[in-house]
Amino acid sequence: MTRRGGSVLLVAFAVATSLLASAPEVIDSALPPPPPPVPAAPPAPLAADELAARTVPVVVTIDASRGWTGMSGSGIVLTPDGTVLTNHHVVSGATDITAVSAATGLIYDVEVVGYDSALDIAVLQLASASGLPVAPVADDLPAAGTPVTAFGNADGGGVVVAAPGTVVAVDRSVMVRDSTEGSRKRLTGMLQTDTPIRPGDSGGPLVDHYGAVVGVNTAGAIEDGPQEAADSPPEAYAVPIGEALAVVEQVRTGGGTDTVHVGPTPRLGVGVTTARADGADRGAEVLWVSFGTPAYDAGIEIGDVVVSFGGDRVSSTTELESRLRMRKPGDAVPIEWQDADGRTRSAEVVLEEGPVR
């Protein structure tokens, strides 16, 4: 082959190669499009023994002493160093509180860091705790019909027991009784379940079937009428975990309000009830005065009616409690009351530290 002929062939080959490279891709329109990706299957619900194995270690059993009496309850571990969530009514009025970790069996002294009496939530700190397993928390509120299980220190036996059931309704209200003074209050926004919770379960976790905490076991219903039939389904309530954790965050940031108290509890030293006259609330009537307390030293007596605290008007027990909750032990506070003769008297009291209220 001559050089010229070889050059012509090379040029022709290069042109052909260029045309092939720039030619559009041929697509067979008869081929179907690729199938969409298959979503991952949700995890299978845990069996009862697996659920217990995951949940029991994040529970503590609580003993709250009130002198000659006491209360047993439960708590949910939130941090490895011993931040615990429980009910306010479990620790209300307690002078000595201890907790036992279901994971380690260790006994801890307990400090009440803060609480919301209106929501019935308290935040505790276990002294010198470390390395505790922490409860997983659900992102969403369960719908009615969702399987749930309540865990707690049932009947105060010191053993964490499971009580399975379902969510009956959300955003419910229930009337509960304060075990220390017998007063009643209404809790709102609650999860209602048919889990058969018992005394001692209060403050324990209500978990979904994956083991995530959806609520804080709080109360069984209080019936005003005759007892229900023995075959009636159980009725129980829990604070949604999102609302409970909002209280925890508020306590952590030190943001006290008229319902949330942070730190040691101030004590005036009286028991009161709302005084009424002509159909209107007129103050907080004193039912008893503890010896040696700020109220006793100020000269307040049974039957007197507190009408002002810290310069703010007091027309009911609730108002006096909310004013007191905003204070701390050691605060000097002006107080006014009306005595049995209707005379207005006043004094400045220095609040002392007392049990959780």
Contacts in CASP RR format, 6 or more apart in sequence:
PFRMAT RR
TARGET T0000
AUTHOR 0000-0000-0000
METHOD contacts of the structure
MODEL  1
MTRRGGSVLLVAFAVATSLLASAPEVIDSALPPPPPPVPAAPPAPLAADE
LAARTVPVVVTIDASRGWTGMSGSGIVLTPDGTVLTNHHVVSGATDITAV
SAATGLIYDVEVVGYDSALDIAVLQLASASGLPVAPVADDLPAAGTPVTA
FGNADGGGVVVAAPGTVVAVDRSVMVRDSTEGSRKRLTGMLQTDTPIRPG
DSGGPLVDHYGAVVGVNTAGAIEDGPQEAADSPPEAYAVPIGEALAVVEQ
VRTGGGTDTVHVGPTPRLGVGVTTARADGADRGAEVLWVSFGTPAYDAGI
EIGDVVVSFGGDRVSSTTELESRLRMRKPGDAVPIEWQDADGRTRSAEVV
LEEGPVR
1 9 0 8 1.000
43 210 0 8 1.000
45 147 0 8 1.000
45 209 0 8 1.000
45 210 0 8 1.000
46 54 0 8 1.000
46 209 0 8 1.000
46 210 0 8 1.000
46 211 0 8 1.000
48 149 0 8 1.000
48 162 0 8 1.000
48 164 0 8 1.000
51 149 0 8 1.000
51 162 0 8 1.000
51 207 0 8 1.000
51 209 0 8 1.000
51 211 0 8 1.000
52 151 0 8 1.000
52 162 0 8 1.000
54 211 0 8 1.000
55 135 0 8 1.000
55 149 0 8 1.000
55 151 0 8 1.000
55 160 0 8 1.000
55 162 0 8 1.000
55 205 0 8 1.000
55 207 0 8 1.000
55 211 0 8 1.000
56 102 0 8 1.000
56 103 0 8 1.000
56 151 0 8 1.000
56 160 0 8 1.000
57 102 0 8 1.000
57 103 0 8 1.000
57 133 0 8 1.000
58 76 0 8 1.000
58 77 0 8 1.000
58 102 0 8 1.000
58 103 0 8 1.000
58 132 0 8 1.000
58 133 0 8 1.000
58 134 0 8 1.000
58 135 0 8 1.000
58 205 0 8 1.000
59 74 0 8 1.000
59 75 0 8 1.000
59 76 0 8 1.000
59 77 0 8 1.000
59 102 0 8 1.000
59 151 0 8 1.000
59 152 0 8 1.000
59 153 0 8 1.000
59 160 0 8 1.000
59 204 0 8 1.000
59 205 0 8 1.000
60 74 0 8 1.000
60 75 0 8 1.000
60 76 0 8 1.000
60 77 0 8 1.000
60 84 0 8 1.000
60 99 0 8 1.000
60 100 0 8 1.000
60 101 0 8 1.000
60 102 0 8 1.000
60 108 0 8 1.000
60 126 0 8 1.000
61 72 0 8 1.000
61 73 0 8 1.000
61 74 0 8 1.000
61 75 0 8 1.000
61 99 0 8 1.000
61 100 0 8 1.000
61 102 0 8 1.000
61 152 0 8 1.000
61 153 0 8 1.000
61 156 0 8 1.000
61 157 0 8 1.000
61 158 0 8 1.000
61 159 0 8 1.000
61 160 0 8 1.000
62 72 0 8 1.000
62 73 0 8 1.000
62 74 0 8 1.000
62 75 0 8 1.000
62 86 0 8 1.000
62 90 0 8 1.000
62 91 0 8 1.000
62 97 0 8 1.000
62 98 0 8 1.000
62 99 0 8 1.000
62 110 0 8 1.000
62 124 0 8 1.000
62 153 0 8 1.000
62 203 0 8 1.000
63 70 0 8 1.000
63 71 0 8 1.000
63 72 0 8 1.000
63 73 0 8 1.000
63 97 0 8 1.000
63 98 0 8 1.000
63 99 0 8 1.000
64 70 0 8 1.000
64 71 0 8 1.000
64 72 0 8 1.000
64 73 0 8 1.000
64 90 0 8 1.000
64 91 0 8 1.000
64 93 0 8 1.000
64 94 0 8 1.000
64 96 0 8 1.000
64 97 0 8 1.000
65 94 0 8 1.000
65 95 0 8 1.000
65 96 0 8 1.000
65 97 0 8 1.000
66 93 0 8 1.000
66 94 0 8 1.000
66 95 0 8 1.000
66 180 0 8 1.000
66 355 0 8 1.000
67 95 0 8 1.000
67 96 0 8 1.000
70 94 0 8 1.000
71 89 0 8 1.000
71 90 0 8 1.000
71 94 0 8 1.000
71 179 0 8 1.000
71 200 0 8 1.000
72 153 0 8 1.000
72 155 0 8 1.000
72 156 0 8 1.000
72 157 0 8 1.000
72 158 0 8 1.000
72 199 0 8 1.000
72 200 0 8 1.000
73 86 0 8 1.000
73 87 0 8 1.000
73 90 0 8 1.000
73 152 0 8 1.000
73 153 0 8 1.000
73 156 0 8 1.000
73 200 0 8 1.000
73 201 0 8 1.000
73 202 0 8 1.000
73 203 0 8 1.000
73 204 0 8 1.000
74 86 0 8 1.000
74 90 0 8 1.000
74 151 0 8 1.000
74 152 0 8 1.000
74 153 0 8 1.000
74 160 0 8 1.000
74 200 0 8 1.000
74 201 0 8 1.000
74 202 0 8 1.000
74 203 0 8 1.000
74 204 0 8 1.000
74 205 0 8 1.000
74 217 0 8 1.000
75 84 0 8 1.000
75 85 0 8 1.000
75 86 0 8 1.000
75 99 0 8 1.000
75 124 0 8 1.000
75 152 0 8 1.000
75 203 0 8 1.000
75 204 0 8 1.000
75 205 0 8 1.000
76 84 0 8 1.000
76 85 0 8 1.000
76 86 0 8 1.000
76 135 0 8 1.000
76 203 0 8 1.000
76 204 0 8 1.000
76 205 0 8 1.000
76 213 0 8 1.000
76 216 0 8 1.000
77 83 0 8 1.000
77 84 0 8 1.000
77 101 0 8 1.000
77 103 0 8 1.000
77 132 0 8 1.000
77 133 0 8 1.000
77 134 0 8 1.000
77 135 0 8 1.000
78 84 0 8 1.000
78 85 0 8 1.000
78 134 0 8 1.000
78 135 0 8 1.000
78 248 0 8 1.000
79 132 0 8 1.000
79 134 0 8 1.000
80 129 0 8 1.000
80 130 0 8 1.000
80 131 0 8 1.000
80 132 0 8 1.000
80 133 0 8 1.000
80 134 0 8 1.000
81 126 0 8 1.000
81 129 0 8 1.000
81 130 0 8 1.000
81 131 0 8 1.000
81 132 0 8 1.000
82 108 0 8 1.000
82 125 0 8 1.000
82 126 0 8 1.000
82 129 0 8 1.000
82 130 0 8 1.000
82 132 0 8 1.000
83 113 0 8 1.000
83 123 0 8 1.000
83 124 0 8 1.000
83 125 0 8 1.000
83 126 0 8 1.000
83 248 0 8 1.000
84 99 0 8 1.000
84 110 0 8 1.000
84 123 0 8 1.000
84 124 0 8 1.000
84 125 0 8 1.000
84 126 0 8 1.000
85 121 0 8 1.000
85 122 0 8 1.000
85 123 0 8 1.000
85 124 0 8 1.000
85 203 0 8 1.000
85 216 0 8 1.000
85 244 0 8 1.000
85 245 0 8 1.000
85 248 0 8 1.000
86 121 0 8 1.000
86 122 0 8 1.000
86 124 0 8 1.000
86 202 0 8 1.000
86 203 0 8 1.000
86 204 0 8 1.000
86 216 0 8 1.000
87 120 0 8 1.000
87 121 0 8 1.000
87 122 0 8 1.000
87 202 0 8 1.000
87 203 0 8 1.000
87 216 0 8 1.000
87 217 0 8 1.000
87 218 0 8 1.000
88 115 0 8 1.000
88 116 0 8 1.000
88 117 0 8 1.000
88 119 0 8 1.000
88 120 0 8 1.000
88 121 0 8 1.000
88 122 0 8 1.000
88 356 0 8 1.000
89 120 0 8 1.000
89 176 0 8 1.000
89 178 0 8 1.000
89 179 0 8 1.000
89 202 0 8 1.000
90 122 0 8 1.000
90 202 0 8 1.000
90 203 0 8 1.000
91 97 0 8 1.000
91 110 0 8 1.000
91 112 0 8 1.000
91 115 0 8 1.000
91 122 0 8 1.000
91 124 0 8 1.000
91 356 0 8 1.000
92 117 0 8 1.000
92 178 0 8 1.000
92 179 0 8 1.000
92 180 0 8 1.000
92 355 0 8 1.000
92 356 0 8 1.000
92 357 0 8 1.000
93 180 0 8 1.000
93 355 0 8 1.000
93 356 0 8 1.000
93 357 0 8 1.000
94 355 0 8 1.000
94 356 0 8 1.000
95 355 0 8 1.000
97 109 0 8 1.000
97 110 0 8 1.000
97 112 0 8 1.000
97 124 0 8 1.000
98 107 0 8 1.000
98 108 0 8 1.000
98 109 0 8 1.000
98 110 0 8 1.000
99 107 0 8 1.000
99 108 0 8 1.000
99 110 0 8 1.000
99 124 0 8 1.000
99 126 0 8 1.000
100 106 0 8 1.000
100 107 0 8 1.000
100 108 0 8 1.000
100 158 0 8 1.000
101 108 0 8 1.000
101 126 0 8 1.000
101 129 0 8 1.000
101 132 0 8 1.000
102 160 0 8 1.000
103 132 0 8 1.000
103 133 0 8 1.000
104 132 0 8 1.000
108 126 0 8 1.000
108 127 0 8 1.000
108 128 0 8 1.000
108 129 0 8 1.000
109 126 0 8 1.000
109 127 0 8 1.000
110 124 0 8 1.000
110 125 0 8 1.000
110 126 0 8 1.000
110 127 0 8 1.000
111 124 0 8 1.000
111 125 0 8 1.000
111 127 0 8 1.000
112 122 0 8 1.000
112 123 0 8 1.000
112 124 0 8 1.000
112 263 0 8 1.000
112 265 0 8 1.000
112 356 0 8 1.000
113 123 0 8 1.000
113 124 0 8 1.000
113 125 0 8 1.000
113 251 0 8 1.000
113 262 0 8 1.000
113 263 0 8 1.000
114 122 0 8 1.000
114 123 0 8 1.000
114 251 0 8 1.000
114 260 0 8 1.000
114 261 0 8 1.000
114 262 0 8 1.000
114 263 0 8 1.000
115 121 0 8 1.000
115 122 0 8 1.000
115 123 0 8 1.000
115 247 0 8 1.000
115 251 0 8 1.000
115 260 0 8 1.000
115 261 0 8 1.000
115 356 0 8 1.000
116 122 0 8 1.000
116 247 0 8 1.000
116 250 0 8 1.000
116 259 0 8 1.000
116 260 0 8 1.000
116 261 0 8 1.000
117 259 0 8 1.000
117 261 0 8 1.000
117 321 0 8 1.000
117 325 0 8 1.000
117 357 0 8 1.000
118 185 0 8 1.000
118 259 0 8 1.000
119 187 0 8 1.000
119 239 0 8 1.000
119 243 0 8 1.000
119 244 0 8 1.000
119 247 0 8 1.000
119 259 0 8 1.000
120 176 0 8 1.000
120 187 0 8 1.000
120 218 0 8 1.000
120 219 0 8 1.000
120 239 0 8 1.000
121 216 0 8 1.000
121 239 0 8 1.000
121 243 0 8 1.000
121 244 0 8 1.000
121 247 0 8 1.000
121 248 0 8 1.000
122 356 0 8 1.000
123 247 0 8 1.000
123 248 0 8 1.000
123 251 0 8 1.000
123 252 0 8 1.000
126 132 0 8 1.000
135 205 0 8 1.000
135 213 0 8 1.000
136 211 0 8 1.000
136 212 0 8 1.000
136 213 0 8 1.000
137 212 0 8 1.000
137 213 0 8 1.000
137 241 0 8 1.000
137 242 0 8 1.000
137 245 0 8 1.000
138 208 0 8 1.000
138 212 0 8 1.000
138 213 0 8 1.000
138 214 0 8 1.000
138 241 0 8 1.000
141 170 0 8 1.000
141 191 0 8 1.000
141 214 0 8 1.000
141 240 0 8 1.000
142 148 0 8 1.000
142 167 0 8 1.000
142 170 0 8 1.000
142 191 0 8 1.000
142 208 0 8 1.000
142 214 0 8 1.000
143 167 0 8 1.000
143 170 0 8 1.000
144 167 0 8 1.000
144 168 0 8 1.000
144 169 0 8 1.000
144 170 0 8 1.000
145 166 0 8 1.000
145 167 0 8 1.000
145 168 0 8 1.000
146 166 0 8 1.000
146 167 0 8 1.000
146 208 0 8 1.000
146 209 0 8 1.000
147 164 0 8 1.000
147 165 0 8 1.000
147 166 0 8 1.000
147 208 0 8 1.000
147 209 0 8 1.000
148 164 0 8 1.000
148 165 0 8 1.000
148 166 0 8 1.000
148 167 0 8 1.000
148 193 0 8 1.000
148 195 0 8 1.000
148 206 0 8 1.000
148 207 0 8 1.000
148 208 0 8 1.000
148 209 0 8 1.000
148 214 0 8 1.000
149 162 0 8 1.000
149 163 0 8 1.000
149 164 0 8 1.000
149 165 0 8 1.000
149 195 0 8 1.000
149 206 0 8 1.000
149 207 0 8 1.000
149 209 0 8 1.000
150 162 0 8 1.000
150 163 0 8 1.000
150 164 0 8 1.000
150 165 0 8 1.000
150 193 0 8 1.000
150 195 0 8 1.000
150 197 0 8 1.000
150 201 0 8 1.000
150 204 0 8 1.000
150 205 0 8 1.000
150 206 0 8 1.000
150 217 0 8 1.000
150 236 0 8 1.000
150 238 0 8 1.000
151 160 0 8 1.000
151 161 0 8 1.000
151 162 0 8 1.000
151 163 0 8 1.000
151 201 0 8 1.000
151 204 0 8 1.000
151 205 0 8 1.000
151 206 0 8 1.000
151 207 0 8 1.000
151 217 0 8 1.000
152 160 0 8 1.000
152 161 0 8 1.000
152 163 0 8 1.000
152 197 0 8 1.000
152 200 0 8 1.000
152 201 0 8 1.000
152 203 0 8 1.000
152 204 0 8 1.000
152 205 0 8 1.000
152 217 0 8 1.000
153 159 0 8 1.000
153 160 0 8 1.000
153 161 0 8 1.000
153 200 0 8 1.000
153 201 0 8 1.000
153 204 0 8 1.000
154 161 0 8 1.000
154 163 0 8 1.000
154 197 0 8 1.000
154 198 0 8 1.000
154 199 0 8 1.000
154 200 0 8 1.000
154 201 0 8 1.000
155 198 0 8 1.000
155 199 0 8 1.000
155 200 0 8 1.000
156 199 0 8 1.000
156 200 0 8 1.000
161 201 0 8 1.000
163 195 0 8 1.000
163 196 0 8 1.000
163 197 0 8 1.000
163 198 0 8 1.000
163 201 0 8 1.000
164 195 0 8 1.000
165 193 0 8 1.000
165 194 0 8 1.000
165 195 0 8 1.000
166 193 0 8 1.000
166 194 0 8 1.000
167 191 0 8 1.000
167 192 0 8 1.000
167 193 0 8 1.000
168 192 0 8 1.000
168 193 0 8 1.000
168 194 0 8 1.000
168 235 0 8 1.000
169 191 0 8 1.000
169 192 0 8 1.000
170 189 0 8 1.000
170 191 0 8 1.000
170 192 0 8 1.000
170 240 0 8 1.000
171 188 0 8 1.000
171 189 0 8 1.000
171 190 0 8 1.000
172 189 0 8 1.000
172 190 0 8 1.000
172 191 0 8 1.000
172 192 0 8 1.000
172 237 0 8 1.000
173 186 0 8 1.000
173 187 0 8 1.000
173 188 0 8 1.000
173 189 0 8 1.000
173 190 0 8 1.000
174 186 0 8 1.000
174 187 0 8 1.000
174 190 0 8 1.000
174 192 0 8 1.000
174 219 0 8 1.000
174 220 0 8 1.000
174 221 0 8 1.000
174 222 0 8 1.000
174 237 0 8 1.000
175 184 0 8 1.000
175 185 0 8 1.000
175 186 0 8 1.000
175 187 0 8 1.000
175 222 0 8 1.000
176 184 0 8 1.000
176 185 0 8 1.000
176 186 0 8 1.000
176 187 0 8 1.000
176 218 0 8 1.000
176 219 0 8 1.000
176 220 0 8 1.000
176 222 0 8 1.000
177 183 0 8 1.000
177 184 0 8 1.000
177 222 0 8 1.000
178 184 0 8 1.000
178 185 0 8 1.000
181 271 0 8 1.000
184 222 0 8 1.000
187 218 0 8 1.000
187 219 0 8 1.000
187 237 0 8 1.000
187 239 0 8 1.000
189 240 0 8 1.000
189 243 0 8 1.000
190 218 0 8 1.000
190 237 0 8 1.000
190 238 0 8 1.000
190 239 0 8 1.000
190 240 0 8 1.000
191 206 0 8 1.000
191 214 0 8 1.000
191 215 0 8 1.000
191 237 0 8 1.000
191 238 0 8 1.000
191 239 0 8 1.000
191 240 0 8 1.000
192 235 0 8 1.000
192 236 0 8 1.000
192 237 0 8 1.000
193 206 0 8 1.000
193 236 0 8 1.000
193 237 0 8 1.000
193 238 0 8 1.000
194 233 0 8 1.000
194 234 0 8 1.000
194 235 0 8 1.000
194 236 0 8 1.000
195 206 0 8 1.000
195 217 0 8 1.000
195 234 0 8 1.000
195 236 0 8 1.000
196 234 0 8 1.000
196 236 0 8 1.000
197 217 0 8 1.000
197 220 0 8 1.000
197 234 0 8 1.000
197 236 0 8 1.000
201 217 0 8 1.000
202 217 0 8 1.000
202 218 0 8 1.000
202 219 0 8 1.000
203 216 0 8 1.000
203 217 0 8 1.000
203 218 0 8 1.000
204 216 0 8 1.000
204 217 0 8 1.000
205 213 0 8 1.000
205 215 0 8 1.000
205 216 0 8 1.000
205 217 0 8 1.000
206 213 0 8 1.000
206 214 0 8 1.000
206 215 0 8 1.000
206 216 0 8 1.000
206 217 0 8 1.000
206 238 0 8 1.000
207 213 0 8 1.000
207 214 0 8 1.000
208 214 0 8 1.000
213 241 0 8 1.000
214 238 0 8 1.000
214 240 0 8 1.000
214 241 0 8 1.000
215 238 0 8 1.000
215 239 0 8 1.000
215 240 0 8 1.000
215 241 0 8 1.000
215 242 0 8 1.000
215 244 0 8 1.000
216 238 0 8 1.000
216 239 0 8 1.000
216 241 0 8 1.000
216 244 0 8 1.000
217 236 0 8 1.000
217 238 0 8 1.000
218 237 0 8 1.000
218 238 0 8 1.000
218 239 0 8 1.000
219 236 0 8 1.000
219 237 0 8 1.000
220 234 0 8 1.000
220 235 0 8 1.000
220 236 0 8 1.000
220 237 0 8 1.000
221 235 0 8 1.000
221 236 0 8 1.000
221 237 0 8 1.000
247 260 0 8 1.000
250 256 0 8 1.000
250 257 0 8 1.000
250 260 0 8 1.000
250 262 0 8 1.000
251 260 0 8 1.000
251 262 0 8 1.000
254 262 0 8 1.000
255 262 0 8 1.000
256 262 0 8 1.000
256 325 0 8 1.000
256 326 0 8 1.000
257 326 0 8 1.000
258 322 0 8 1.000
258 325 0 8 1.000
258 326 0 8 1.000
259 322 0 8 1.000
259 325 0 8 1.000
260 325 0 8 1.000
261 325 0 8 1.000
261 326 0 8 1.000
263 328 0 8 1.000
264 328 0 8 1.000
264 329 0 8 1.000
264 353 0 8 1.000
264 354 0 8 1.000
265 329 0 8 1.000
265 353 0 8 1.000
265 354 0 8 1.000
265 355 0 8 1.000
265 356 0 8 1.000
265 357 0 8 1.000
266 324 0 8 1.000
266 327 0 8 1.000
266 328 0 8 1.000
266 329 0 8 1.000
266 330 0 8 1.000
266 331 0 8 1.000
266 351 0 8 1.000
266 352 0 8 1.000
266 353 0 8 1.000
266 354 0 8 1.000
267 293 0 8 1.000
267 294 0 8 1.000
267 329 0 8 1.000
267 351 0 8 1.000
267 352 0 8 1.000
267 353 0 8 1.000
267 354 0 8 1.000
267 355 0 8 1.000
267 357 0 8 1.000
268 293 0 8 1.000
268 294 0 8 1.000
268 295 0 8 1.000
268 324 0 8 1.000
268 335 0 8 1.000
268 349 0 8 1.000
268 351 0 8 1.000
269 289 0 8 1.000
269 290 0 8 1.000
269 293 0 8 1.000
269 294 0 8 1.000
269 295 0 8 1.000
269 296 0 8 1.000
270 286 0 8 1.000
270 287 0 8 1.000
270 288 0 8 1.000
270 289 0 8 1.000
270 290 0 8 1.000
270 293 0 8 1.000
270 295 0 8 1.000
270 300 0 8 1.000
270 306 0 8 1.000
271 286 0 8 1.000
271 287 0 8 1.000
271 288 0 8 1.000
271 289 0 8 1.000
272 284 0 8 1.000
272 285 0 8 1.000
272 286 0 8 1.000
272 287 0 8 1.000
272 306 0 8 1.000
272 317 0 8 1.000
272 320 0 8 1.000
273 284 0 8 1.000
273 285 0 8 1.000
273 287 0 8 1.000
273 317 0 8 1.000
274 281 0 8 1.000
274 283 0 8 1.000
274 284 0 8 1.000
274 285 0 8 1.000
274 315 0 8 1.000
274 316 0 8 1.000
274 317 0 8 1.000
274 318 0 8 1.000
275 281 0 8 1.000
275 282 0 8 1.000
275 283 0 8 1.000
275 284 0 8 1.000
275 285 0 8 1.000
275 305 0 8 1.000
276 282 0 8 1.000
280 315 0 8 1.000
281 315 0 8 1.000
281 316 0 8 1.000
282 305 0 8 1.000
282 307 0 8 1.000
282 315 0 8 1.000
283 305 0 8 1.000
283 306 0 8 1.000
283 307 0 8 1.000
283 314 0 8 1.000
283 315 0 8 1.000
283 316 0 8 1.000
283 319 0 8 1.000
283 320 0 8 1.000
284 305 0 8 1.000
284 306 0 8 1.000
284 314 0 8 1.000
284 316 0 8 1.000
284 317 0 8 1.000
284 319 0 8 1.000
284 320 0 8 1.000
285 303 0 8 1.000
285 304 0 8 1.000
285 305 0 8 1.000
285 306 0 8 1.000
286 295 0 8 1.000
286 300 0 8 1.000
286 301 0 8 1.000
286 302 0 8 1.000
286 303 0 8 1.000
286 304 0 8 1.000
286 305 0 8 1.000
286 306 0 8 1.000
286 337 0 8 1.000
287 302 0 8 1.000
287 303 0 8 1.000
288 302 0 8 1.000
289 295 0 8 1.000
289 296 0 8 1.000
289 300 0 8 1.000
289 301 0 8 1.000
289 302 0 8 1.000
290 296 0 8 1.000
293 352 0 8 1.000
294 349 0 8 1.000
294 350 0 8 1.000
294 351 0 8 1.000
294 352 0 8 1.000
295 349 0 8 1.000
297 349 0 8 1.000
298 335 0 8 1.000
298 347 0 8 1.000
298 348 0 8 1.000
298 349 0 8 1.000
299 347 0 8 1.000
300 306 0 8 1.000
300 335 0 8 1.000
300 337 0 8 1.000
300 347 0 8 1.000
301 339 0 8 1.000
301 340 0 8 1.000
303 340 0 8 1.000
304 337 0 8 1.000
304 338 0 8 1.000
304 339 0 8 1.000
304 340 0 8 1.000
304 345 0 8 1.000
305 337 0 8 1.000
305 338 0 8 1.000
306 314 0 8 1.000
306 320 0 8 1.000
306 335 0 8 1.000
306 336 0 8 1.000
306 337 0 8 1.000
307 313 0 8 1.000
307 314 0 8 1.000
307 315 0 8 1.000
307 336 0 8 1.000
307 337 0 8 1.000
307 338 0 8 1.000
307 344 0 8 1.000
308 314 0 8 1.000
308 334 0 8 1.000
308 335 0 8 1.000
308 336 0 8 1.000
308 337 0 8 1.000
308 346 0 8 1.000
309 320 0 8 1.000
309 323 0 8 1.000
309 324 0 8 1.000
309 333 0 8 1.000
309 334 0 8 1.000
309 335 0 8 1.000
309 336 0 8 1.000
310 323 0 8 1.000
310 333 0 8 1.000
310 334 0 8 1.000
310 335 0 8 1.000
311 334 0 8 1.000
311 336 0 8 1.000
312 319 0 8 1.000
312 323 0 8 1.000
313 319 0 8 1.000
314 320 0 8 1.000
314 323 0 8 1.000
321 357 0 8 1.000
324 351 0 8 1.000
324 357 0 8 1.000
325 357 0 8 1.000
327 333 0 8 1.000
327 351 0 8 1.000
328 351 0 8 1.000
329 351 0 8 1.000
329 352 0 8 1.000
329 353 0 8 1.000
329 354 0 8 1.000
330 350 0 8 1.000
330 351 0 8 1.000
330 352 0 8 1.000
330 353 0 8 1.000
331 350 0 8 1.000
331 351 0 8 1.000
332 348 0 8 1.000
332 349 0 8 1.000
332 350 0 8 1.000
332 351 0 8 1.000
333 348 0 8 1.000
333 349 0 8 1.000
333 350 0 8 1.000
333 351 0 8 1.000
334 346 0 8 1.000
334 347 0 8 1.000
334 348 0 8 1.000
335 346 0 8 1.000
335 347 0 8 1.000
335 348 0 8 1.000
335 349 0 8 1.000
336 344 0 8 1.000
336 345 0 8 1.000
336 346 0 8 1.000
337 344 0 8 1.000
337 345 0 8 1.000
337 346 0 8 1.000
338 344 0 8 1.000
338 345 0 8 1.000
339 345 0 8 1.000
END
